[in-house]
Amino acid sequence: MTSAHRQHPGGDSNVVPFSPRRKAAQPPILRLSPEYDGIELLYANDQHPDTLFSLKILAWARLANGDTVAMVPWLKTPVTAMALADPLNGRWEGYRLPGSDYLFVDAPEHKVQELDAAIRFFGKPQPGTQSVQEIPDTIGTHAVFSADEFHTISLMEVVSWRLHADGTLIAMVAEESDPVETPVLPGAKCLVSAQEKEDFQYFFQHGIANRLKERDPEALAAVAMLATER
């Protein structure tokens, strides 16, 4: 990971993975701590062995098994760093502090301590379907929808992520409401689950989403390939 010939491109230079490999189910999430300092997740794949690709981290999660791990939206669902995978044998390589060459593999101690204190204060989630925490999306995640096999697509910005007592993490997007709520903040009544909408397909971070909005040929071709890999 620290080899001198490896490069660390910014988040907007990410490649678009085409389909996930199946992974074992992760332990339930107990609590989240949003990542506000821009720490990035680094991953590599077999097609680009001398390059590390980066993703903005959404939050740090305390799992039911006691681990503290980074969470990123990845294709159809938010996943832990260790569960990240793509069809080119993509794998997590570590974390990077932005603007520096500091690379590390363990969750930052201040995030571990924050999650420890939060669980002591709030307790562990009790069984049920109620929401136990909602955090804002700070990395520009967009949900992609298509009802016609990707002949046309629409994108909606993810406003927040809602953690339920069963440990699942749901992306919340805003639907039109009357009266219109402005600004739309976490917890707003107009928010609905992206994953539960019939036409939901994938999550993309803002770099790829902006290229899709601009009808960038390379990004559109990647989405077309996503449709064939379904």
C-alpha positions in Angstrom: 0.0 0.0 0.0 2.9 2.4 0.7 4.9 1.5 -2.5 6.2 4.7 -4.0 4.9 3.9 -7.5 1.3 3.9 -6.3 -0.8 7.0 -6.9 -3.7 8.3 -5.0 -6.2 10.0 -7.2 -9.0 12.2 -5.8 -12.6 11.0 -5.3 -13.8 12.4 -8.7 -11.3 10.2 -10.6 -12.9 7.0 -9.4 -13.6 4.2 -11.8 -17.2 2.9 -11.8 -17.5 -0.8 -10.7 -20.0 -2.8 -12.7 -21.3 -5.5 -10.3 -20.6 -6.6 -6.7 -19.3 -10.0 -5.6 -21.3 -11.7 -2.9 -20.0 -11.2 0.6 -21.0 -12.6 3.9 -23.6 -10.6 5.8 -22.0 -7.9 8.0 -23.0 -7.6 11.7 -25.7 -5.1 12.5 -24.7 -1.5 12.9 -25.2 -0.1 16.4 -24.2 3.5 16.0 -22.7 5.9 13.4 -20.2 8.8 13.6 -20.2 11.0 10.4 -16.8 11.6 8.8 -16.4 15.3 8.6 -12.6 15.6 7.9 -12.6 14.1 4.5 -10.7 10.9 5.3 -10.8 8.6 2.2 -11.0 4.9 1.7 -8.4 3.4 -0.6 -9.0 0.3 -2.8 -7.2 -1.5 -5.6 -8.2 -4.0 -8.3 -6.4 -6.4 -10.6 -6.8 -4.3 -13.7 -4.9 -1.4 -12.2 -2.3 -3.0 -9.9 -0.2 0.1 -9.5 -3.0 2.5 -8.6 -5.0 3.1 -5.5 -8.5 4.5 -6.0 -10.2 6.6 -3.4 -13.8 7.0 -2.1 -15.1 9.5 0.4 -16.1 7.9 3.6 -19.7 8.5 4.7 -19.3 7.5 8.4 -17.6 5.3 10.9 -19.8 2.5 12.3 -19.7 0.5 15.5 -20.9 -3.0 14.6 -22.5 -5.5 16.9 -19.3 -7.5 17.0 -17.4 -4.5 18.5 -15.5 -3.5 15.3 -15.3 0.1 14.3 -15.2 0.4 10.5 -15.7 2.9 7.7 -19.0 2.9 5.7 -19.3 3.9 2.0 -22.3 3.7 -0.4 -21.3 1.0 -2.9 -23.6 0.1 -5.8 -26.9 -1.0 -4.2 -26.1 -0.6 -0.5 -23.8 1.0 2.1 -21.0 -1.4 3.0 -18.1 -1.6 5.3 -14.6 -1.1 3.9 -13.8 -4.8 4.3 -16.9 -5.8 2.3 -16.1 -3.5 -0.7 -15.7 -5.6 -3.8 -15.8 -5.2 -7.6 -15.7 -7.7 -10.5 -11.9 -7.0 -11.0 -11.1 -8.5 -7.6 -11.3 -5.1 -6.0 -10.4 -4.9 -2.4 -9.9 -2.4 0.4 -6.3 -1.3 1.0 -6.6 1.2 3.9 -7.4 4.8 4.6 -5.8 8.1 3.7 -5.8 11.5 5.4 -6.5 14.0 2.6 -3.7 16.3 1.5 -1.1 14.1 3.0 0.8 10.8 2.5 -0.5 9.4 5.9 -2.0 6.0 5.3 -3.5 3.8 8.0 -5.7 0.7 8.4 -7.3 1.1 11.8 -10.3 3.4 12.6 -9.1 6.7 14.0 -8.9 6.6 17.8 -11.1 9.7 18.2 -13.9 8.0 16.3 -13.5 4.9 18.4 -13.8 6.9 21.5 -16.8 8.9 20.2 -18.7 5.7 19.4 -17.8 4.2 22.7 -19.2 7.3 24.5 -22.3 7.4 22.3 -23.2 3.8 23.0 -22.7 4.3 26.7 -25.0 7.3 26.6 -27.7 6.0 24.3 -27.4 2.3 24.9 -27.6 -0.4 22.3 -30.7 -0.3 20.0 -33.6 -2.3 21.2 -35.5 -4.7 18.9 -38.0 -3.0 16.7 -38.3 -1.1 13.4 -37.9 2.5 14.8 -35.2 4.8 13.6 -32.4 5.2 16.2 -30.2 7.7 14.4 -30.2 9.8 11.3 -27.1 11.5 9.9 -26.7 13.9 6.9 -25.1 12.8 3.7 -21.9 14.9 3.5 -20.2 13.2 0.4 -22.7 14.0 -2.3 -24.3 10.6 -2.7 -26.9 10.3 -5.5 -29.4 7.5 -5.9 -30.0 6.4 -9.5 -33.4 5.3 -10.7 -34.5 3.7 -14.0 -37.8 2.0 -15.0 -36.7 1.0 -18.5 -33.5 -1.0 -18.2 -31.4 2.1 -18.2 -32.7 3.6 -21.4 -33.4 6.6 -19.3 -32.2 7.4 -15.8 -33.0 9.9 -13.1 -30.8 10.9 -10.1 -31.8 12.2 -6.7 -29.5 13.5 -4.1 -29.4 11.5 -0.8 -30.3 13.9 2.0 -29.6 11.6 4.9 -29.0 8.1 6.1 -31.4 6.6 8.7 -30.2 3.8 11.0 -32.9 1.4 12.2 -32.9 -0.6 15.4 -32.3 -3.8 13.4 -28.9 -2.4 12.3 -29.9 -1.6 8.7 -28.9 1.7 7.1 -31.3 3.4 4.7 -30.7 6.3 2.2 -33.4 9.0 2.4 -34.3 11.1 -0.6 -36.8 14.0 -0.9 -40.1 13.7 -2.7 -42.2 16.7 -3.6 -44.5 17.7 -0.8 -47.2 20.3 -0.3 -46.3 22.6 1.4 -42.8 22.4 0.1 -40.2 22.0 2.9 -37.1 24.2 2.6 -34.4 23.5 3.4 -34.9 19.7 3.4 -33.0 18.5 6.5 -32.6 15.0 8.1 -35.9 14.0 9.6 -38.0 16.0 7.2 -41.5 14.6 6.5 -40.9 14.6 2.7 -38.0 12.1 3.0 -38.6 8.5 1.8 -36.3 5.5 1.5 -34.4 5.3 -1.8 -33.9 1.6 -1.6 -37.7 1.0 -1.2 -38.6 2.9 -4.3 -39.5 0.6 -7.2 -37.1 2.0 -9.7 -34.0 2.2 -7.5 -30.9 0.9 -9.1 -27.6 2.1 -7.6 -25.7 4.7 -5.6 -23.0 6.9 -7.0 -20.8 9.5 -5.3 -21.1 13.1 -6.6 -18.2 12.8 -9.1 -19.8 10.1 -11.2 -23.3 11.6 -10.6 -22.2 15.0 -12.0 -20.7 13.3 -15.1 -24.0 11.5 -15.7 -25.8 14.8 -15.4 -23.5 16.2 -18.0 -24.0 13.2 -20.2 -20.3 12.3 -20.2 -19.9 9.4 -22.7 -17.6 7.4 -20.5 -20.0 7.6 -17.5 -23.0 6.7 -19.7 -21.2 3.7 -21.2 -20.4 2.5 -17.6 -24.1 2.8 -16.7 -25.0 0.9 -19.9 -22.7 -1.9 -18.8 -24.3 -1.9 -15.4 -27.6 -2.7 -17.1 -26.1 -5.7 -18.9 -24.6 -7.1 -15.7 -27.8 -7.1 -13.8 
